[in-house]
Amino acid sequence: MITQTQPLIVRNWRGSDEELFNHINSDETVMEFFPGRRDQQQSLEMMHKLIG
């Protein structure tokens, strides 16, 4: 699914997004209001759950 507005595009995660997804999930500022940051393995597992 892709949703596009000017200038934002929202789409599902892809396998090619692993590095970015890991960076986001391990960033202290981004994850401030989440239960905790994820390490690389946890991030990868979460991404695979989201992709389905």
Steps between C-alpha positions, in 0.01 A plus 500: 500500500631846410351828615638817347454864595709799408794445590444187716485138386391237753559135410551165666847398615714304253795267552724769353405725797673279760788739567271803537251305714781390731633856524154634593439224757834551672481882516449625856308813395269320258420225751462733799129421550521131408573228759862485389746502216554187290834348417569389143355149546184627671457762231534241225245271670253789534544597136428145385181498712388828341578386146310176561 
